[in-house]
Amino acid sequence: MDSIEVDVRVTENTYDLALSQLFTMAARKNKKRSFLFVSNVLGKHISVVPAVSLLYGRALAATYVNMQQLAPLSYEPTLKEVLKQGEEQAAIAFYETIRNDRYRLQEQTLFIGFAETATALGHAVFEAFENGMYVHTTREQLLHQPETLTFEEEHSHATAQRCYVQENWLQHDGPVVLVDDEITTGKTALNIIEDLHARYPRKAYTVLSLLDWRTSEHVAACRAVEQALGITITFCSLLRGDIEVKGSPLAQEKPYEYHALQDSPAPTIKHHALGQNVSASALYSAGTEQNDSPYLVYTGRFGLQAEQQAAVDTYCSEVARSLQPFVISPERTLCLGTGEFMYIPMKIAGHLGVTAYHSTTRSPVHREERPHYGVQNGISFTSLEEKSLLNYVYNIPYGAYDDLFLFIERHHSQEALQSILASLSKTGVQRIHLVTHTPAHVGKETT
C-alpha cells in the first residue's frame, strides 16, 4: 500500500467551526510523520486574508482568558460569529475595529510562538494583551548570541529549535504561554517545558493551539511530566479530537511539474529597501556560511514587550504606505512572507488591502492537483540562509497574480536571491517586488 488515510473525530469545537474552515490534508515527505494538517487560516501553505489569520490569534487569546476564569473579552461573541460565518469582508471590517484593543491580564505573561509555522499566530495572540511579552523560537543558529532555550521538535523536518530572549525575561515565576498551530502528541511542548523548567522553574505552563489531537496516552505522558516536575500544564485549543492514521507513507512522490508556460515573459523585479527600523542583533551561521546583516527589530525573534506593539503597527502601516503606489489591483496581488518572517509581512499586507497572503516554508510536501487536497502545486528554491537546503512555496496557481510582493527580513546577496526569484518568475506574475528591511538594492529594477 502506498496511501494514507486520516480519520478525524471531533470531541470539542469551541467556536463551532466547520473542519474545512480550519484545515485540509496533505502527505508529508517525512518518515516521522507522514501527513500534514494544512491550515486554511495560518498563512503558511495556503493564502489567507490577513485579518482572518489575525482574528484566529484573537480567538486563542480569548480561550486563554476564559481558561484563567477572567472576565471574557468584550468582543468575543462577535468574534465567534465572524469566524463561524467565514465572510472575508466582515473579518476585515471587524479586525479593524478591535486591532488596538488590549486586555489586561492579572500578571505579566510571556507568550512563546513556535517556529516556523506559528510565529505569526503567537504574535497575533500576544497583540491581544496589554501586559504581555512575546518571543518566537527559531531554527536559525546565531553567533555571539547566547541560547536561552534549546529543545527538539522531534517529528519535524528540522528538529532543533532555539530561543534568543533576554534571561531576565525568564528569571521570574510568572505565566508562560506556548503557542502552536497544532498539537498532535504534545511532545514538542513538553520538550520546551522541560528545558525551560530546568533553567527557569515556575509552577504553571499553558499551551494554546488551533488543533489538539492528543490521545489518552499522550495526555497521560503530560500528566507524568507534571508529576515529575511538580507543575501544572494546561492545554487549550479551538478544536479537540482524535485521529486514526491508516496506510503507509508515500514512498516516492508522484511525477510532478509546475504548470508554467515556457513562453511567458520574464517579470520585472523591483527592489524596495526599507532600512530605517532595523536592529543589528545577531549573525547567522550555516556551516561555513555567515550573514552579518541585521534582523528587523519588530519580529519578536529577540523579544517584544506590549509597549512596543503600537510601534510595530505604525511601522507596518508606514511600509504599506510606501508600497501602496505599486499595488495596481489588490485582488491580483500576492504578499509572500519567508520562513519564520510571517507576522510583519502579514500586517503589511493587511494595511495594503491585499487579500492573499502566505509564506514560504522549509517543509517538503507531496504536491498533487486533485480536489480537496491541501497542496495543489508548488515550486522549490535554494534556501536564502543555507545553500544546501531547499525551501518551498505552495499553492500559487499559474497566472493567478499580476504582482507579487516578496518580504525578506534581512539583506542577502544577489547570488542567494537568484534561486527564489527564478522560481517565482515561473508563476506568471508580471512584477515581483522584493521588499527587504535593510538598506540595500535601493530603487534597482531588473527584468
Secondary structure, 3 states (H helix, E strand, C coil): CCCEEEEEEEEEECCCCCHHHHEEEEEECCCCCCEEEEECCCCCCCCECHHHHHHHHHHHHHHHHHHCCCCCCCCHHHHHHHHHHCCHHHHHHHHHHHCCCCECCCCCEEEEECCCCCHHHHHHHHCCECCEEEEECECCCEECCCCCEEEECCCCCCCEEEECCCHHHCCCCCCEEEEEEEECCCHHHHHHHHHHHHHCCCCEEEEEEEEECCCHHHHHHHHHHHHHHCCEEEEEEEEEEEEEEEECCCCCCCCCCCCCCCCCCCCEEEEEECCCCEECCCEEEECCEEECCCEECCCCCCCEEHHHHHHHHHHHHHHHHHHHHHCCCHHHEEEEEECCECHHHHHHHHHHCCCCEEECECCCECCCCCCCECCCCEEEEECCCCCCCEEEEECCCCCCCCEEEEEECCCCCHHHHHHHHHHHHHHCCCEEEEEECCCCCCCCEEC
